[in-house]
Amino acid sequence: MPEQLITEDLAAYWTGRPATTIRRWAAEGRLTRHQDHGRRKNGVLYNLAELPVAERDSDTRNLITPAPTPPLLGQHDSLAA
C-alpha cells in the first residue's frame, strides 16, 4: 500500500498533540518529513503510519489521551533488553 501522507495540522489532530510537537518529533528523528512544495505552502507532509494515534471518545471525538512519543526511527523495542 502506498504511503498515506498528511499535513501537519492533521498529524497534530491524529496524535492529539500540538503542531510544534510534530515538528519537534521530526527534528529528533522520530518522524520522516516528506517534501511536497507543489501542493503545500511549507511543503512538509508526514507519513500516517509513523504517527501514534491518540485515544478519542468514539461519539464526540474529544481527546481522552494524547498519543505517546514515537520511538526514534530505526530503533526497535526488541533491541532494548
All heavy atoms as a GROMACS GRO file, in nm:
protein
  639
    1MET      N    1   0.085  -0.117   0.000
    1MET     CA    2   0.000   0.000   0.000
    1MET      C    3   0.090   0.124   0.000
    1MET      O    4   0.188   0.130   0.072
    1MET     CB    5  -0.090   0.000   0.124
    1MET     CG    6  -0.180   0.118   0.126
    1MET     SD    7  -0.301   0.147   0.257
    1MET     CE    8  -0.306   0.007   0.359
    2PRO      N    9   0.054   0.225  -0.079
    2PRO     CA   10   0.135   0.347  -0.081
    2PRO      C   11   0.127   0.422   0.051
    2PRO      O   12   0.032   0.406   0.127
    2PRO     CB   13   0.074   0.429  -0.195
    2PRO     CG   14  -0.062   0.374  -0.215
    2PRO     CD   15  -0.059   0.232  -0.170
    3GLU      N   16   0.228   0.504   0.074
    3GLU     CA   17   0.229   0.585   0.196
    3GLU      C   18   0.111   0.682   0.196
    3GLU      O   19   0.075   0.737   0.094
    3GLU     CB   20   0.358   0.667   0.204
    3GLU     CG   21   0.481   0.586   0.224
    3GLU     CD   22   0.605   0.673   0.228
    3GLU    OE1   23   0.610   0.773   0.156
    3GLU    OE2   24   0.695   0.638   0.303
    4GLN      N   25   0.053   0.700   0.313
    4GLN     CA   26  -0.053   0.799   0.329
    4GLN      C   27   0.010   0.920   0.395
    4GLN      O   28   0.040   0.917   0.515
    4GLN     CB   29  -0.167   0.743   0.412
    4GLN     CG   30  -0.242   0.632   0.342
    4GLN     CD   31  -0.356   0.582   0.426
    4GLN    OE1   32  -0.342   0.562   0.545
    4GLN    NE2   33  -0.471   0.563   0.363
    5LEU      N   34   0.033   1.023   0.317
    5LEU     CA   35   0.096   1.144   0.367
    5LEU      C   36  -0.010   1.246   0.404
    5LEU      O   37  -0.105   1.269   0.330
    5LEU     CB   38   0.191   1.201   0.261
    5LEU     CG   39   0.302   1.106   0.216
    5LEU    CD1   40   0.387   1.173   0.108
    5LEU    CD2   41   0.387   1.062   0.332
    6ILE      N   42   0.009   1.306   0.523
    6ILE     CA   43  -0.088   1.403   0.572
    6ILE      C   44  -0.017   1.531   0.614
    6ILE      O   45   0.103   1.533   0.639
    6ILE     CB   46  -0.172   1.346   0.689
    6ILE    CG1   47  -0.082   1.311   0.808
    6ILE    CG2   48  -0.253   1.226   0.643
    6ILE    CD1   49  -0.160   1.270   0.934
    7THR      N   50  -0.095   1.636   0.624
    7THR     CA   51  -0.041   1.766   0.662
    7THR      C   52  -0.012   1.771   0.812
    7THR      O   53  -0.056   1.686   0.889
    7THR     CB   54  -0.142   1.877   0.628
    7THR    OG1   55  -0.262   1.852   0.700
    7THR    CG2   56  -0.169   1.882   0.479
    8GLU      N   57   0.060   1.874   0.851
    8GLU     CA   58   0.097   1.892   0.991
    8GLU      C   59  -0.026   1.906   1.081
    8GLU      O   60  -0.031   1.850   1.191
    8GLU     CB   61   0.186   2.015   1.004
    8GLU     CG   62   0.232   2.044   1.143
    8GLU     CD   63   0.318   2.169   1.145
    8GLU    OE1   64   0.437   2.158   1.112
    8GLU    OE2   65   0.264   2.276   1.179
    9ASP      N   66  -0.125   1.981   1.037
    9ASP     CA   67  -0.244   2.001   1.121
    9ASP      C   68  -0.322   1.871   1.139
    9ASP      O   69  -0.374   1.843   1.248
    9ASP     CB   70  -0.333   2.114   1.069
    9ASP     CG   71  -0.378   2.095   0.925
    9ASP    OD1   72  -0.311   2.024   0.849
    9ASP    OD2   73  -0.482   2.154   0.889
   10LEU      N   74  -0.328   1.788   1.036
   10LEU     CA   75  -0.393   1.658   1.051
   10LEU      C   76  -0.311   1.564   1.139
   10LEU      O   77  -0.366   1.487   1.216
   10LEU     CB   78  -0.419   1.595   0.914
   10LEU     CG   79  -0.526   1.663   0.830
   10LEU    CD1   80  -0.535   1.598   0.692
   10LEU    CD2   81  -0.660   1.660   0.899
   11ALA      N   82  -0.178   1.572   1.128
   11ALA     CA   83  -0.092   1.492   1.215
   11ALA      C   84  -0.111   1.532   1.361
   11ALA      O   85  -0.114   1.447   1.451
   11ALA     CB   86   0.055   1.508   1.174
   12ALA      N   87  -0.127   1.661   1.385
   12ALA     CA   88  -0.150   1.709   1.521
   12ALA      C   89  -0.283   1.657   1.575
   12ALA      O   90  -0.291   1.613   1.690
   12ALA     CB   91  -0.146   1.862   1.524
   13TYR      N   92  -0.386   1.660   1.494
   13TYR     CA   93  -0.516   1.607   1.538
   13TYR      C   94  -0.507   1.457   1.563
   13TYR      O   95  -0.556   1.408   1.665
   13TYR     CB   96  -0.624   1.635   1.432
   13TYR     CG   97  -0.757   1.575   1.471
   13TYR    CD1   98  -0.841   1.639   1.560
   13TYR    CD2   99  -0.796   1.451   1.420
   13TYR    CE1  100  -0.961   1.582   1.599
   13TYR    CE2  101  -0.916   1.393   1.458
   13TYR     CZ  102  -0.998   1.459   1.547
   13TYR     OH  103  -1.116   1.401   1.586
   14TRP      N  104  -0.444   1.383   1.472
   14TRP     CA  105  -0.434   1.237   1.483
   14TRP      C  106  -0.365   1.195   1.613
   14TRP      O  107  -0.406   1.100   1.678
   14TRP     CB  108  -0.357   1.184   1.363
   14TRP     CG  109  -0.342   1.036   1.358
   14TRP    CD1  110  -0.232   0.963   1.393
   14TRP    CD2  111  -0.440   0.940   1.317
   14TRP    NE1  112  -0.254   0.829   1.375
   14TRP    CE2  113  -0.382   0.812   1.328
   14TRP    CE3  114  -0.570   0.950   1.271
   14TRP    CZ2  115  -0.450   0.696   1.296
   14TRP    CZ3  116  -0.638   0.834   1.237
   14TRP    CH2  117  -0.578   0.709   1.251
   15THR      N  118  -0.262   1.270   1.652
   15THR     CA  119  -0.186   1.235   1.770
   15THR      C  120  -0.238   1.302   1.898
   15THR      O  121  -0.199   1.264   2.007
   15THR     CB  122  -0.038   1.275   1.754
   15THR    OG1  123  -0.030   1.416   1.733
   15THR    CG2  124   0.028   1.200   1.638
   16GLY      N  125  -0.322   1.404   1.881
   16GLY     CA  126  -0.370   1.478   1.998
   16GLY      C  127  -0.262   1.566   2.057
   16GLY      O  128  -0.269   1.604   2.174
   17ARG      N  129  -0.164   1.599   1.978
   17ARG     CA  130  -0.051   1.683   2.023
   17ARG      C  131  -0.049   1.811   1.941
   17ARG      O  132  -0.100   1.815   1.829
   17ARG     CB  133   0.082   1.610   2.001
   17ARG     CG  134   0.095   1.476   2.070
   17ARG     CD  135   0.112   1.496   2.220
   17ARG     NE  136   0.145   1.370   2.285
   17ARG     CZ  137   0.244   1.353   2.367
   17ARG    NH1  138   0.321   1.454   2.401
   17ARG    NH2  139   0.266   1.236   2.423
   18PRO      N  140   0.015   1.917   1.991
   18PRO     CA  141   0.026   2.042   1.914
   18PRO      C  142   0.118   2.024   1.794
   18PRO      O  143   0.205   1.935   1.791
   18PRO     CB  144   0.084   2.142   2.013
   18PRO     CG  145   0.116   2.068   2.137
   18PRO     CD  146   0.068   1.929   2.126
   19ALA      N  147   0.100   2.109   1.695
   19ALA     CA  148   0.182   2.105   1.575
   19ALA      C  149   0.331   2.123   1.608
   19ALA      O  150   0.417   2.065   1.541
   19ALA     CB  151   0.137   2.212   1.476
   20THR      N  152   0.361   2.200   1.711
   20THR     CA  153   0.502   2.218   1.750
   20THR      C  154   0.564   2.085   1.793
   20THR      O  155   0.682   2.061   1.770
   20THR     CB  156   0.516   2.321   1.863
   20THR    OG1  157   0.432   2.283   1.973
   20THR    CG2  158   0.478   2.460   1.816
   21THR      N  159   0.484   1.999   1.855
   21THR     CA  160   0.534   1.868   1.895
   21THR      C  161   0.563   1.781   1.773
   21THR      O  162   0.664   1.710   1.768
   21THR     CB  163   0.434   1.798   1.988
   21THR    OG1  164   0.415   1.879   2.104
   21THR    CG2  165   0.482   1.660   2.029
   22ILE      N  166   0.478   1.788   1.671
   22ILE     CA  167   0.500   1.713   1.548
   22ILE      C  168   0.631   1.757   1.484
   22ILE      O  169   0.714   1.674   1.443
   22ILE     CB  170   0.382   1.732   1.450
   22ILE    CG1  171   0.248   1.691   1.514
   22ILE    CG2  172   0.408   1.657   1.319
   22ILE    CD1  173   0.242   1.548   1.561
   23ARG      N  174   0.655   1.888   1.478
   23ARG     CA  175   0.780   1.939   1.420
   23ARG      C  176   0.900   1.896   1.504
   23ARG      O  177   1.005   1.860   1.450
   23ARG     CB  178   0.774   2.092   1.409
   23ARG     CG  179   0.678   2.140   1.302
   23ARG     CD  180   0.693   2.288   1.272
   23ARG     NE  181   0.665   2.373   1.386
   23ARG     CZ  182   0.545   2.420   1.418
   23ARG    NH1  183   0.440   2.389   1.346
   23ARG    NH2  184   0.529   2.499   1.523
   24ARG      N  185   0.887   1.896   1.637
   24ARG     CA  186   0.997   1.854   1.725
   24ARG      C  187   1.027   1.706   1.705
   24ARG      O  188   1.143   1.667   1.695
   24ARG     CB  189   0.964   1.883   1.871
   24ARG     CG  190   1.077   1.844   1.967
   24ARG     CD  191   1.049   1.885   2.110
   24ARG     NE  192   0.920   1.849   2.161
   24ARG     CZ  193   0.888   1.728   2.209
   24ARG    NH1  194   0.977   1.632   2.211
   24ARG    NH2  195   0.766   1.704   2.256
   25TRP      N  196   0.923   1.623   1.698
   25TRP     CA  197   0.944   1.480   1.675
   25TRP      C  198   1.018   1.457   1.544
   25TRP      O  199   1.107   1.372   1.536
   25TRP     CB  200   0.812   1.406   1.672
   25TRP     CG  201   0.747   1.385   1.807
   25TRP    CD1  202   0.803   1.408   1.930
   25TRP    CD2  203   0.616   1.337   1.832
   25TRP    NE1  204   0.712   1.377   2.030
   25TRP    CE2  205   0.598   1.333   1.973
   25TRP    CE3  206   0.511   1.297   1.751
   25TRP    CZ2  207   0.480   1.290   2.032
   25TRP    CZ3  208   0.392   1.254   1.810
   25TRP    CH2  209   0.377   1.251   1.949
   26ALA      N  210   0.985   1.534   1.441
   26ALA     CA  211   1.055   1.520   1.313
   26ALA      C  212   1.200   1.564   1.326
   26ALA      O  213   1.291   1.498   1.275
   26ALA     CB  214   0.984   1.601   1.205
   27ALA      N  215   1.224   1.672   1.399
   27ALA     CA  216   1.362   1.721   1.419
   27ALA      C  217   1.445   1.621   1.499
   27ALA      O  218   1.566   1.608   1.478
   27ALA     CB  219   1.360   1.857   1.488
   28GLU      N  220   1.381   1.549   1.590
   28GLU     CA  221   1.451   1.450   1.672
   28GLU      C  222   1.474   1.318   1.599
   28GLU      O  223   1.542   1.229   1.650
   28GLU     CB  224   1.370   1.420   1.799
   28GLU     CG  225   1.363   1.534   1.896
   28GLU     CD  226   1.267   1.509   2.011
   28GLU    OE1  227   1.192   1.410   2.010
   28GLU    OE2  228   1.267   1.593   2.105
   29GLY      N  229   1.416   1.302   1.480
   29GLY     CA  230   1.432   1.179   1.405
   29GLY      C  231   1.328   1.074   1.438
   29GLY      O  232   1.348   0.956   1.414
   30ARG      N  233   1.216   1.116   1.492
   30ARG     CA  234   1.108   1.023   1.525
   30ARG      C  235   1.006   1.011   1.412
   30ARG      O  236   0.932   0.914   1.404
   30ARG     CB  237   1.036   1.068   1.652
   30ARG     CG  238   1.128   1.070   1.773
   30ARG     CD  239   1.060   1.122   1.898
   30ARG     NE  240   1.155   1.140   2.005
   30ARG     CZ  241   1.201   1.042   2.082
   30ARG    NH1  242   1.163   0.919   2.060
   30ARG    NH2  243   1.288   1.068   2.178
   31LEU      N  244   1.002   1.109   1.323
   31LEU     CA  245   0.913   1.111   1.207
   31LEU      C  246   0.992   1.152   1.084
   31LEU      O  247   1.090   1.226   1.094
   31LEU     CB  248   0.800   1.212   1.227
   31LEU     CG  249   0.709   1.195   1.348
   31LEU    CD1  250   0.612   1.312   1.356
   31LEU    CD2  251   0.634   1.064   1.339
   32THR      N  252   0.947   1.107   0.969
   32THR     CA  253   1.009   1.144   0.842
   32THR      C  254   0.933   1.262   0.783
   32THR      O  255   0.810   1.260   0.776
   32THR     CB  256   1.004   1.026   0.743
   32THR    OG1  257   1.066   0.913   0.804
   32THR    CG2  258   1.076   1.060   0.614
   33ARG      N  259   1.006   1.363   0.741
   33ARG     CA  260   0.947   1.476   0.669
   33ARG      C  261   0.949   1.443   0.521
   33ARG      O  262   1.052   1.404   0.467
   33ARG     CB  263   1.026   1.604   0.691
   33ARG     CG  264   1.012   1.665   0.825
   33ARG     CD  265   1.088   1.798   0.829
   33ARG     NE  266   1.075   1.861   0.957
   33ARG     CZ  267   1.175   1.880   1.042
   33ARG    NH1  268   1.297   1.842   1.011
   33ARG    NH2  269   1.154   1.938   1.158
   34HIS      N  270   0.836   1.461   0.455
   34HIS     CA  271   0.826   1.439   0.311
   34HIS      C  272   0.803   1.576   0.246
   34HIS      O  273   0.713   1.649   0.289
   34HIS     CB  274   0.712   1.344   0.278
   34HIS     CG  275   0.732   1.208   0.338
   34HIS    ND1  276   0.797   1.108   0.271
   34HIS    CD2  277   0.697   1.157   0.458
   34HIS    CE1  278   0.800   1.000   0.347
   34HIS    NE2  279   0.742   1.028   0.462
   35GLN      N  280   0.880   1.607   0.146
   35GLN     CA  281   0.870   1.736   0.079
   35GLN      C  282   0.768   1.731  -0.034
   35GLN      O  283   0.767   1.637  -0.113
   35GLN     CB  284   1.006   1.778   0.022
   35GLN     CG  285   1.115   1.791   0.126
   35GLN     CD  286   1.083   1.897   0.230
   35GLN    OE1  287   1.039   2.006   0.198
   35GLN    NE2  288   1.104   1.864   0.356
   36ASP      N  289   0.682   1.830  -0.041
   36ASP     CA  290   0.583   1.842  -0.148
   36ASP      C  291   0.553   1.990  -0.168
   36ASP      O  292   0.449   2.039  -0.127
   36ASP     CB  293   0.455   1.765  -0.112
   36ASP     CG  294   0.355   1.765  -0.227
   36ASP    OD1  295   0.391   1.807  -0.338
   36ASP    OD2  296   0.241   1.725  -0.204
   37HIS      N  297   0.646   2.060  -0.230
   37HIS     CA  298   0.630   2.205  -0.248
   37HIS      C  299   0.524   2.240  -0.352
   37HIS      O  300   0.477   2.352  -0.354
   37HIS     CB  301   0.764   2.268  -0.287
   37HIS     CG  302   0.866   2.260  -0.178
   37HIS    ND1  303   0.856   2.331  -0.062
   37HIS    CD2  304   0.978   2.185  -0.167
   37HIS    CE1  305   0.959   2.302   0.017
   37HIS    NE2  306   1.034   2.213  -0.045
   38GLY      N  307   0.486   2.144  -0.435
   38GLY     CA  308   0.388   2.172  -0.539
   38GLY      C  309   0.248   2.195  -0.486
   38GLY      O  310   0.172   2.273  -0.542
   39ARG      N  311   0.211   2.127  -0.377
   39ARG     CA  312   0.074   2.138  -0.327
   39ARG      C  313   0.063   2.209  -0.193
   39ARG      O  314  -0.045   2.251  -0.155
   39ARG     CB  315   0.013   1.998  -0.313
   39ARG     CG  316  -0.006   1.931  -0.447
   39ARG     CD  317  -0.082   1.802  -0.433
   39ARG     NE  318  -0.005   1.709  -0.351
   39ARG     CZ  319  -0.052   1.596  -0.303
   39ARG    NH1  320  -0.175   1.561  -0.327
   39ARG    NH2  321   0.023   1.517  -0.232
   40ARG      N  322   0.170   2.219  -0.118
   40ARG     CA  323   0.165   2.275   0.017
   40ARG      C  324   0.252   2.398   0.026
   40ARG      O  325   0.360   2.402  -0.032
   40ARG     CB  326   0.213   2.173   0.120
   40ARG     CG  327   0.134   2.046   0.126
   40ARG     CD  328  -0.002   2.062   0.187
   40ARG     NE  329   0.010   2.126   0.315
   40ARG     CZ  330  -0.086   2.196   0.371
   40ARG    NH1  331  -0.200   2.211   0.311
   40ARG    NH2  332  -0.069   2.251   0.488
   41LYS      N  333   0.208   2.495   0.102
   41LYS     CA  334   0.285   2.618   0.119
   41LYS      C  335   0.422   2.590   0.181
   41LYS      O  336   0.524   2.634   0.130
   41LYS     CB  337   0.208   2.716   0.207
   41LYS     CG  338   0.277   2.848   0.225
   41LYS     CD  339   0.194   2.942   0.309
   41LYS     CE  340   0.267   3.072   0.330
   41LYS     NZ  341   0.191   3.165   0.412
   42ASN      N  342   0.424   2.515   0.292
   42ASN     CA  343   0.553   2.485   0.354
   42ASN      C  344   0.616   2.359   0.298
   42ASN      O  345   0.732   2.330   0.324
   42ASN     CB  346   0.539   2.474   0.507
   42ASN     CG  347   0.454   2.357   0.550
   42ASN    OD1  348   0.403   2.282   0.469
   42ASN    ND2  349   0.438   2.342   0.680
   43GLY      N  350   0.540   2.281   0.221
   43GLY     CA  351   0.594   2.165   0.152
   43GLY      C  352   0.628   2.047   0.239
   43GLY      O  353   0.702   1.960   0.198
   44VAL      N  354   0.573   2.038   0.361
   44VAL     CA  355   0.605   1.926   0.450
   44VAL      C  356   0.481   1.843   0.477
   44VAL      O  357   0.375   1.895   0.512
   44VAL     CB  358   0.663   1.978   0.585
   44VAL    CG1  359   0.690   1.863   0.680
   44VAL    CG2  360   0.790   2.056   0.560
   45LEU      N  361   0.496   1.712   0.458
   45LEU     CA  362   0.392   1.616   0.488
   45LEU      C  363   0.451   1.507   0.577
   45LEU      O  364   0.574   1.488   0.579
   45LEU     CB  365   0.337   1.553   0.359
   45LEU     CG  366   0.271   1.650   0.261
   45LEU    CD1  367   0.239   1.578   0.130
   45LEU    CD2  368   0.144   1.709   0.320
   46TYR      N  369   0.365   1.435   0.649
   46TYR     CA  370   0.410   1.330   0.740
   46TYR      C  371   0.340   1.199   0.706
   46TYR      O  372   0.224   1.198   0.664
   46TYR     CB  373   0.380   1.370   0.886
   46TYR     CG  374   0.454   1.494   0.927
   46TYR    CD1  375   0.394   1.618   0.920
   46TYR    CD2  376   0.586   1.487   0.969
   46TYR    CE1  377   0.463   1.733   0.956
   46TYR    CE2  378   0.656   1.601   1.005
   46TYR     CZ  379   0.594   1.723   0.998
   46TYR     OH  380   0.663   1.837   1.032
   47ASN      N  381   0.410   1.088   0.727
   47ASN     CA  382   0.358   0.955   0.698
   47ASN      C  383   0.266   0.912   0.813
   47ASN      O  384   0.309   0.902   0.928
   47ASN     CB  385   0.473   0.857   0.682
   47ASN     CG  386   0.428   0.720   0.639
   47ASN    OD1  387   0.312   0.686   0.644
   47ASN    ND2  388   0.524   0.640   0.596
   48LEU      N  389   0.142   0.883   0.780
   48LEU     CA  390   0.044   0.844   0.882
   48LEU      C  391   0.086   0.718   0.956
   48LEU      O  392   0.061   0.704   1.076
   48LEU     CB  393  -0.093   0.823   0.815
   48LEU     CG  394  -0.211   0.796   0.907
   48LEU    CD1  395  -0.235   0.912   1.002
   48LEU    CD2  396  -0.336   0.768   0.825
   49ALA      N  397   0.155   0.626   0.889
   49ALA     CA  398   0.198   0.500   0.952
   49ALA      C  399   0.300   0.523   1.063
   49ALA      O  400   0.314   0.439   1.152
   49ALA     CB  401   0.256   0.406   0.846
   50GLU      N  402   0.372   0.635   1.061
   50GLU     CA  403   0.471   0.664   1.164
   50GLU      C  404   0.411   0.735   1.286
   50GLU      O  405   0.478   0.748   1.388
   50GLU     CB  406   0.582   0.754   1.107
   50GLU     CG  407   0.666   0.688   1.001
   50GLU     CD  408   0.770   0.782   0.942
   50GLU    OE1  409   0.773   0.902   0.978
   50GLU    OE2  410   0.848   0.735   0.861
   51LEU      N  411   0.288   0.780   1.275
   51LEU     CA  412   0.226   0.859   1.380
   51LEU      C  413   0.144   0.772   1.475
   51LEU      O  414   0.055   0.698   1.431
   51LEU     CB  415   0.134   0.965   1.318
   51LEU     CG  416   0.203   1.073   1.237
   51LEU    CD1  417   0.101   1.149   1.154
   51LEU    CD2  418   0.280   1.166   1.328
   52PRO      N  419   0.171   0.781   1.605
   52PRO     CA  420   0.086   0.710   1.701
   52PRO      C  421  -0.049   0.780   1.710
   52PRO      O  422  -0.060   0.900   1.691
   52PRO     CB  423   0.165   0.721   1.832
   52PRO     CG  424   0.247   0.844   1.817
   52PRO     CD  425   0.278   0.856   1.669
   53VAL      N  426  -0.152   0.702   1.737
   53VAL     CA  427  -0.287   0.758   1.740
   53VAL      C  428  -0.327   0.793   1.883
   53VAL      O  429  -0.295   0.721   1.978
   53VAL     CB  430  -0.388   0.662   1.674
   53VAL    CG1  431  -0.399   0.533   1.751
   53VAL    CG2  432  -0.523   0.729   1.658
   54ALA      N  433  -0.397   0.906   1.896
   54ALA     CA  434  -0.449   0.948   2.027
   54ALA      C  435  -0.577   0.871   2.057
   54ALA      O  436  -0.647   0.824   1.967
   54ALA     CB  437  -0.479   1.097   2.024
   55GLU      N  438  -0.608   0.860   2.185
   55GLU     CA  439  -0.734   0.798   2.226
   55GLU      C  440  -0.839   0.908   2.229
   55GLU      O  441  -0.822   1.011   2.294
   55GLU     CB  442  -0.719   0.734   2.364
   55GLU     CG  443  -0.844   0.666   2.412
   55GLU     CD  444  -0.830   0.609   2.552
   55GLU    OE1  445  -0.723   0.625   2.614
   55GLU    OE2  446  -0.928   0.550   2.599
   56ARG      N  447  -0.949   0.885   2.156
   56ARG     CA  448  -1.058   0.983   2.148
   56ARG      C  449  -1.191   0.915   2.179
   56ARG      O  450  -1.208   0.797   2.156
   56ARG     CB  451  -1.064   1.047   2.010
   56ARG     CG  452  -0.943   1.134   1.981
   56ARG     CD  453  -0.956   1.208   1.848
   56ARG     NE  454  -0.842   1.294   1.828
   56ARG     CZ  455  -0.831   1.417   1.874
   56ARG    NH1  456  -0.929   1.471   1.942
   56ARG    NH2  457  -0.723   1.489   1.852
   57ASP      N  458  -1.285   0.993   2.231
   57ASP     CA  459  -1.420   0.944   2.257
   57ASP      C  460  -1.484   0.906   2.123
   57ASP      O  461  -1.479   0.982   2.028
   57ASP     CB  462  -1.502   1.053   2.326
   57ASP     CG  463  -1.640   1.007   2.361
   57ASP    OD1  464  -1.727   1.015   2.272
   57ASP    OD2  465  -1.661   0.962   2.475
   58SER      N  466  -1.544   0.788   2.117
   58SER     CA  467  -1.599   0.739   1.990
   58SER      C  468  -1.721   0.819   1.944
   58SER      O  469  -1.751   0.820   1.825
   58SER     CB  470  -1.634   0.591   2.001
   58SER     OG  471  -1.732   0.572   2.102
   59ASP      N  472  -1.790   0.884   2.033
   59ASP     CA  473  -1.908   0.962   1.995
   59ASP      C  474  -1.874   1.108   1.965
   59ASP      O  475  -1.915   1.162   1.864
   59ASP     CB  476  -2.013   0.956   2.105
   59ASP     CG  477  -2.070   0.816   2.123
   59ASP    OD1  478  -2.083   0.743   2.022
   59ASP    OD2  479  -2.102   0.780   2.238
   60THR      N  480  -1.802   1.170   2.055
   60THR     CA  481  -1.776   1.313   2.042
   60THR      C  482  -1.642   1.345   1.975
   60THR      O  483  -1.620   1.458   1.934
   60THR     CB  484  -1.775   1.381   2.180
   60THR    OG1  485  -1.667   1.328   2.257
   60THR    CG2  486  -1.907   1.359   2.252
   61ARG      N  487  -1.553   1.249   1.966
   61ARG     CA  488  -1.417   1.265   1.912
   61ARG      C  489  -1.332   1.357   1.999
   61ARG      O  490  -1.226   1.404   1.957
   61ARG     CB  491  -1.416   1.315   1.767
   61ARG     CG  492  -1.496   1.230   1.670
   61ARG     CD  493  -1.463   1.083   1.668
   61ARG     NE  494  -1.324   1.058   1.636
   61ARG     CZ  495  -1.258   0.947   1.669
   61ARG    NH1  496  -1.318   0.852   1.733
   61ARG    NH2  497  -1.133   0.930   1.637
   62ASN      N  498  -1.376   1.385   2.121
   62ASN     CA  499  -1.297   1.464   2.215
   62ASN      C  500  -1.175   1.383   2.257
   62ASN      O  501  -1.182   1.261   2.273
   62ASN     CB  502  -1.378   1.501   2.339
   62ASN     CG  503  -1.481   1.607   2.309
   62ASN    OD1  504  -1.467   1.684   2.216
   62ASN    ND2  505  -1.588   1.610   2.388
   63LEU      N  506  -1.065   1.452   2.278
   63LEU     CA  507  -0.940   1.389   2.316
   63LEU      C  508  -0.950   1.333   2.457
   63LEU      O  509  -0.991   1.402   2.550
   63LEU     CB  510  -0.826   1.491   2.308
   63LEU     CG  511  -0.687   1.440   2.341
   63LEU    CD1  512  -0.642   1.336   2.241
   63LEU    CD2  513  -0.589   1.557   2.345
   64ILE      N  514  -0.913   1.206   2.473
   64ILE     CA  515  -0.906   1.143   2.604
   64ILE      C  516  -0.761   1.137   2.649
   64ILE      O  517  -0.726   1.185   2.757
   64ILE     CB  518  -0.969   1.002   2.603
   64ILE    CG1  519  -1.118   1.012   2.570
   64ILE    CG2  520  -0.946   0.931   2.736
   64ILE    CD1  521  -1.186   0.879   2.546
   65THR      N  522  -0.676   1.078   2.566
   65THR     CA  523  -0.534   1.065   2.598
   65THR      C  524  -0.451   1.094   2.473
   65THR      O  525  -0.474   1.030   2.370
   65THR     CB  526  -0.501   0.922   2.646
   65THR    OG1  527  -0.588   0.888   2.753
   65THR    CG2  528  -0.357   0.911   2.692
   66PRO      N  529  -0.356   1.188   2.479
   66PRO     CA  530  -0.270   1.212   2.363
   66PRO      C  531  -0.184   1.089   2.333
   66PRO      O  532  -0.160   1.006   2.420
   66PRO     CB  533  -0.183   1.329   2.403
   66PRO     CG  534  -0.229   1.374   2.535
   66PRO     CD  535  -0.325   1.275   2.590
   67ALA      N  536  -0.141   1.079   2.210
   67ALA     CA  537  -0.057   0.967   2.168
   67ALA      C  538   0.078   0.971   2.238
   67ALA      O  539   0.129   1.078   2.272
   67ALA     CB  540  -0.035   0.973   2.017
   68PRO      N  541   0.137   0.854   2.261
   68PRO     CA  542   0.271   0.850   2.322
   68PRO      C  543   0.376   0.899   2.222
   68PRO      O  544   0.353   0.900   2.101
   68PRO     CB  545   0.291   0.702   2.355
   68PRO     CG  546   0.205   0.630   2.257
   68PRO     CD  547   0.086   0.720   2.234
   69THR      N  548   0.490   0.934   2.273
   69THR     CA  549   0.601   0.976   2.187
   69THR      C  550   0.651   0.856   2.108
   69THR      O  551   0.678   0.751   2.164
   69THR     CB  552   0.717   1.032   2.273
   69THR    OG1  553   0.667   1.142   2.350
   69THR    CG2  554   0.833   1.078   2.187
   70PRO      N  555   0.662   0.871   1.975
   70PRO     CA  556   0.710   0.758   1.895
   70PRO      C  557   0.860   0.734   1.918
   70PRO      O  558   0.933   0.827   1.955
   70PRO     CB  559   0.683   0.801   1.751
   70PRO     CG  560   0.679   0.950   1.756
   70PRO     CD  561   0.630   0.987   1.893
   71PRO      N  562   0.907   0.612   1.894
   71PRO     CA  563   1.050   0.585   1.909
   71PRO      C  564   1.128   0.650   1.796
   71PRO      O  565   1.071   0.690   1.694
   71PRO     CB  566   1.058   0.432   1.899
   71PRO     CG  567   0.940   0.395   1.816
   71PRO     CD  568   0.832   0.495   1.852
   72LEU      N  569   1.257   0.662   1.814
   72LEU     CA  570   1.342   0.712   1.708
   72LEU      C  571   1.334   0.616   1.590
   72LEU      O  572   1.326   0.493   1.608
   72LEU     CB  573   1.487   0.724   1.755
   72LEU     CG  574   1.512   0.829   1.863
   72LEU    CD1  575   1.654   0.818   1.915
   72LEU    CD2  576   1.487   0.968   1.809
   73LEU      N  577   1.333   0.670   1.470
   73LEU     CA  578   1.325   0.584   1.351
   73LEU      C  579   1.447   0.493   1.345
   73LEU      O  580   1.560   0.535   1.374
   73LEU     CB  581   1.318   0.670   1.225
   73LEU     CG  582   1.188   0.751   1.210
   73LEU    CD1  583   1.198   0.842   1.089
   73LEU    CD2  584   1.068   0.660   1.198
   74GLY      N  585   1.423   0.369   1.311
   74GLY     CA  586   1.532   0.273   1.302
   74GLY      C  587   1.559   0.199   1.430
   74GLY      O  588   1.639   0.105   1.434
   75GLN      N  589   1.496   0.237   1.540
   75GLN     CA  590   1.512   0.166   1.666
   75GLN      C  591   1.390   0.079   1.690
   75GLN      O  592   1.278   0.118   1.661
   75GLN     CB  593   1.528   0.263   1.784
   75GLN     CG  594   1.658   0.335   1.784
   75GLN     CD  595   1.677   0.415   1.912
   75GLN    OE1  596   1.587   0.428   1.993
   75GLN    NE2  597   1.796   0.468   1.931
   76HIS      N  598   1.415  -0.040   1.743
   76HIS     CA  599   1.306  -0.133   1.769
   76HIS      C  600   1.305  -0.168   1.917
   76HIS      O  601   1.409  -0.172   1.982
   76HIS     CB  602   1.324  -0.260   1.685
   76HIS     CG  603   1.329  -0.232   1.539
   76HIS    ND1  604   1.219  -0.199   1.465
   76HIS    CD2  605   1.434  -0.227   1.453
   76HIS    CE1  606   1.254  -0.177   1.339
   76HIS    NE2  607   1.384  -0.193   1.329
   77ASP      N  608   1.187  -0.198   1.968
   77ASP     CA  609   1.173  -0.235   2.108
   77ASP      C  610   1.250  -0.362   2.140
   77ASP      O  611   1.295  -0.382   2.252
   77ASP     CB  612   1.026  -0.256   2.144
   77ASP     CG  613   0.949  -0.124   2.143
   77ASP    OD1  614   1.013  -0.020   2.161
   77ASP    OD2  615   0.826  -0.128   2.125
   78SER      N  616   1.268  -0.450   2.042
   78SER     CA  617   1.337  -0.577   2.068
   78SER      C  618   1.484  -0.557   2.099
   78SER      O  619   1.549  -0.644   2.156
   78SER     CB  620   1.322  -0.670   1.948
   78SER     OG  621   1.381  -0.611   1.833
   79LEU      N  622   1.540  -0.441   2.064
   79LEU     CA  623   1.682  -0.414   2.092
   79LEU      C  624   1.704  -0.373   2.236
   79LEU      O  625   1.815  -0.382   2.287
   79LEU     CB  626   1.734  -0.303   1.999
   79LEU     CG  627   1.733  -0.336   1.851
   79LEU    CD1  628   1.782  -0.215   1.771
   79LEU    CD2  629   1.820  -0.456   1.820
   80ALA      N  630   1.600  -0.327   2.302
   80ALA     CA  631   1.613  -0.285   2.442
   80ALA      C  632   1.594  -0.408   2.531
   80ALA      O  633   1.484  -0.453   2.556
   80ALA     CB  634   1.509  -0.178   2.476
   81ALA      N  635   1.705  -0.459   2.580
   81ALA     CA  636   1.696  -0.582   2.661
   81ALA      C  637   1.739  -0.557   2.804
   81ALA      O  638   1.807  -0.473   2.843
   81ALA     CB  639   1.783  -0.690   2.600
   0.00000   0.00000   0.00000
